[in-house]
Amino acid sequence: MTETNPSGWRPCTSPERLRASRGKNIDRPSPDGRRVRRQPSRTSVRHDSRALRERQNSRGGSVGNRPSHRPAERRSTRPAAPSKSERSRKQSPRSERPWYIDVPIIIAIALIATIAFQAVVGRVYVIPSESMEPTLHGCTDCNNDRIFVNKMVYDFKDPKPGDVVVFKGPESWDNAYTTSRSSNRIVRGFQNLGSYIGLVAPDENDLVKRVIATGGQKVECLPGDNGVKVNGKEIDNSDIMNPPSRSVDTKGGSIACGGEYFGPVKVPEDHLWVMGDNRTNSRDSRFHLGDQYQGTVPVDNVIGRVDARILPFNRIGTVKHPQIQS
């Protein structure tokens, strides 16, 4: 017997019930005879969720047909704010310079910094002669030592015996000096520039010697002495050239004195008695005994102390300043 529905009413299946019914676990037989629970289809659940959202949107409300009081989201049409780097580029536009402009600028800055450093702190000099062998190496047409001269050290103290110093020769010392500059103005300009960075010797009578005695002391080397004496005591001669580079006329001098006998000479105040380590090949205070300072050098003429050899590479090292007076 078949049941009829005289009123024509048909049950309505809501989306919730439909989804729930589809999500029920349904038993199905497996090949081996056991009953296996079938998992709901992901595709059907996804389709049901999509249909539910579309129906809710068409009704203009949320679940349960209740109107939503949340205001609809509006997409902003305002452009995004520029980044910090973009703002900086817009505020300070900078044109890229070509390399052939940047390179000369960098070289010019480096030269200016080098010249300023050598004018105030220290300067590089070239050893032109053999007068300070073996401490400093120099000769004609050879790879001479480049030395760094500390200009600031004597701003705080006075030169002492044993210091190797660079000084400007007094006028009486300029007799044997000849300029090495070219007569061509352009070449001479490059030579002067090179002197400020230690590539060329300065065009002045700058000399390098070791301080033997200072103001108020008496220096001498007479027949029978075993070496140079200061205030009657022999100084330490361990840094001098030995054996001597030149022969000595024993009629007026000795090998111990490094040449002719001299003294005694009392060094004036604020003056220095200087000698080269290569005693037999050095025109130092001994060769200027007849001038107004008796061969001594004013302290004001001292440019600085030799602190190091910086070139060539096989000669790099510090310069010793031993205490030569006992």
C-alpha positions in Angstrom: 0.0 0.0 0.0 1.3 3.3 -1.0 1.0 6.3 1.3 -0.3 9.5 -0.3 0.0 13.1 0.8 -3.4 14.7 0.1 -2.3 18.2 1.1 0.6 18.2 -1.3 3.1 19.1 1.4 6.7 18.1 0.7 9.5 18.1 3.3 12.0 20.9 2.7 15.6 19.9 3.2 17.7 22.8 4.4 21.3 23.2 3.4 22.4 22.3 6.9 20.5 19.0 6.8 21.7 18.3 3.4 25.3 18.8 4.3 24.8 16.8 7.5 23.2 13.9 5.6 25.9 13.8 3.1 28.5 13.9 5.8 27.1 10.8 7.6 29.3 7.8 7.6 27.8 5.2 5.4 28.8 1.6 5.8 29.9 -0.3 2.7 31.3 -3.8 2.3 34.9 -4.2 1.6 36.4 -6.8 -0.8 37.3 -9.1 2.2 33.8 -9.0 3.6 34.4 -6.5 6.4 32.3 -3.4 6.8 34.2 -0.1 6.2 33.0 3.4 7.0 33.0 5.7 4.0 34.4 9.2 4.6 32.5 12.2 3.3 33.5 13.6 0.0 35.6 16.7 0.3 34.2 17.9 -3.1 30.6 17.7 -1.9 31.4 19.6 1.3 33.2 22.3 -0.6 30.3 22.7 -3.1 27.7 22.8 -0.2 29.7 25.5 1.6 29.9 27.5 -1.6 26.1 27.2 -2.2 25.5 28.3 1.4 27.6 31.4 1.0 25.9 32.4 -2.3 22.5 32.0 -0.8 23.4 34.1 2.3 24.9 36.8 0.0 21.7 36.9 -2.1 19.6 37.3 1.0 21.8 40.2 2.3 22.2 38.7 5.7 24.1 36.3 7.8 23.3 32.8 9.0 19.7 32.6 10.2 18.6 35.4 7.8 19.5 38.0 10.4 20.8 41.3 8.9 24.4 42.0 9.5 25.2 45.2 11.3 28.8 45.2 10.3 29.5 47.8 7.7 30.6 46.5 4.4 34.3 46.7 3.7 35.4 49.3 1.3 38.5 49.0 -0.7 40.7 52.1 -0.5 41.6 53.7 -3.8 44.3 55.8 -2.1 47.8 55.1 -3.6 50.4 53.5 -1.3 52.8 55.8 0.5 56.3 56.0 -1.1 59.1 54.2 0.7 61.8 56.0 2.6 64.4 55.4 -0.1 62.0 56.8 -2.7 61.4 59.9 -0.7 65.1 60.5 -0.2 65.7 60.2 -3.9 63.0 62.6 -4.7 64.1 65.1 -2.1 67.8 65.0 -2.9 68.3 64.0 -6.6 71.9 63.1 -7.3 73.4 62.6 -10.7 75.9 59.9 -11.2 79.4 61.2 -12.0 81.5 59.3 -14.6 84.6 57.5 -13.4 87.0 59.9 -15.1 85.7 62.7 -12.8 85.7 60.6 -9.6 89.2 59.2 -10.0 90.9 62.6 -10.2 88.9 63.9 -7.3 90.0 60.9 -5.2 93.7 61.4 -6.2 93.5 65.1 -5.4 92.0 64.4 -1.9 94.7 61.8 -1.2 97.5 64.2 -2.2 96.1 67.0 -0.1 95.8 64.7 2.9 99.4 63.4 2.4 100.8 67.0 2.1 98.9 68.1 5.2 100.2 65.1 7.1 103.8 65.6 6.2 103.6 69.3 6.9 102.4 68.8 10.5 103.0 65.3 11.8 105.9 63.8 9.9 107.6 63.7 6.5 109.3 61.2 4.3 112.9 61.9 3.2 115.3 60.2 0.9 118.8 59.5 2.1 121.1 60.9 -0.6 124.6 59.9 0.7 126.6 57.4 2.6 127.3 59.5 5.6 125.0 57.5 7.9 126.0 54.0 6.9 125.3 51.4 8.2 122.3 52.9 10.0 120.9 54.5 6.9 121.7 53.5 3.3 122.3 56.0 0.6 124.5 56.4 -2.5 124.4 57.8 -6.0 122.3 55.9 -8.5 121.2 53.2 -6.0 118.0 52.2 -4.1 118.3 54.7 -1.3 116.5 54.4 2.0 113.2 56.3 2.6 112.9 57.4 6.1 110.0 58.7 8.2 110.8 61.8 10.2 108.7 62.6 13.3 108.2 66.4 13.4 106.1 66.5 16.6 108.4 64.6 19.0 110.6 67.7 19.8 107.5 69.8 20.5 107.5 68.1 23.9 111.2 67.5 24.6 114.7 68.5 23.4 117.0 66.3 21.3 119.3 64.1 23.3 122.7 62.5 22.6 122.2 59.4 20.4 119.1 60.7 18.5 119.3 60.5 14.7 117.9 63.8 13.5 117.1 65.7 10.3 118.0 69.4 10.3 118.4 72.3 8.0 122.1 73.0 7.5 123.3 76.5 8.7 124.4 78.9 6.0 128.0 78.0 6.5 127.1 74.4 5.6 125.7 75.3 2.2 129.0 75.7 0.4 129.1 72.1 -0.9 125.3 72.0 -1.6 124.1 72.0 -5.2 120.5 71.8 -6.3 119.2 68.7 -8.0 116.2 70.5 -9.6 115.6 70.7 -13.3 115.7 74.0 -15.1 112.4 73.2 -16.8 109.6 74.7 -14.9 107.1 71.9 -15.5 109.7 69.2 -14.5 110.7 71.2 -11.5 107.1 71.5 -10.4 106.7 67.8 -10.4 110.0 67.4 -8.5 108.8 69.7 -5.8 105.5 67.9 -5.6 107.3 64.6 -5.3 109.4 65.9 -2.5 106.3 66.3 -0.4 105.4 62.6 -0.6 109.0 61.3 -0.3 109.6 60.4 -3.9 112.2 63.2 -4.5 114.7 64.8 -2.1 113.7 68.3 -0.9 115.4 71.2 -2.7 117.1 72.4 0.5 120.2 71.5 2.4 118.5 69.1 4.8 121.0 66.8 6.5 120.7 63.7 8.7 123.2 63.0 11.5 123.5 61.6 15.0 123.5 63.9 18.0 126.8 63.5 19.9 126.7 66.4 22.4 124.2 69.0 23.5 124.4 72.6 24.9 127.0 73.1 27.6 128.9 69.9 27.0 132.5 69.6 25.8 133.4 67.3 22.9 136.8 66.2 21.7 138.9 63.5 20.1 142.7 64.0 20.6 145.8 61.9 20.0 145.8 58.9 22.2 142.0 58.8 22.7 140.3 55.5 21.9 137.3 57.4 20.5 135.2 60.6 20.7 134.8 61.9 24.2 132.1 64.1 25.8 133.0 65.7 29.1 136.1 63.6 29.2 134.3 60.2 28.8 134.3 58.0 25.7 130.9 57.6 24.1 129.4 54.4 22.8 130.6 53.9 19.2 128.8 50.5 18.5 126.6 52.0 15.7 129.4 53.5 13.6 130.8 52.1 10.3 133.4 49.4 11.2 135.7 48.8 9.5 136.0 52.4 8.1 134.9 53.0 4.6 137.9 55.3 3.9 141.5 55.4 5.0 142.7 57.9 7.6 145.9 60.0 7.5 147.5 59.1 10.8 149.7 62.2 10.8 146.7 64.4 11.8 144.1 61.9 12.9 143.3 58.4 13.8 140.9 55.6 13.0 139.5 55.8 16.5 138.6 59.5 15.9 137.2 58.6 12.5 139.4 61.2 10.9 141.3 64.3 12.0 141.7 65.2 15.6 139.5 68.0 17.0 138.6 69.8 20.1 138.0 70.4 22.8 134.8 72.3 21.7 132.2 73.5 24.2 128.8 73.3 22.6 126.8 76.6 22.9 123.5 76.5 24.7 120.5 75.5 22.4 123.0 73.9 19.9 124.0 70.4 19.0 127.2 68.7 18.0 126.4 66.2 15.3 128.4 63.5 13.4 127.7 60.8 10.8 127.9 57.1 11.7 130.2 56.7 8.7 132.8 58.8 10.4 135.5 58.7 7.7 133.0 59.7 5.0 130.8 62.4 6.7 131.0 66.1 6.4 129.6 67.0 9.9 130.4 69.3 12.7 134.1 68.6 12.5 134.3 70.2 9.0 132.7 73.5 10.1 134.8 74.4 13.2 135.6 77.8 11.8 132.0 79.1 11.5 130.2 81.3 14.0 128.7 78.3 15.8 132.0 76.3 15.9 130.5 73.6 13.8 127.4 73.2 16.0 123.8 73.3 14.8 121.0 75.4 16.4 118.2 73.3 18.0 115.7 75.5 16.1 117.1 74.1 12.8 116.1 70.5 13.8 113.2 69.3 11.6 112.5 66.1 13.5 113.7 62.7 14.6 114.2 59.7 12.3 111.9 57.0 13.6 111.8 54.4 10.8 112.9 53.2 7.4 109.9 52.7 5.3 111.5 51.7 1.9 112.9 49.6 0.3 110.9 46.6 1.7 114.0 44.7 2.6 115.2 47.6 4.8 111.9 48.4 6.6 112.4 48.8 10.3 112.8 51.2 13.2 115.9 53.4 13.8 117.6 53.0 17.1 118.4 56.0 19.4 120.7 54.5 22.0 122.0 56.3 25.0 125.6 56.9 23.9 126.9 58.8 26.9 127.6 56.8 30.0 
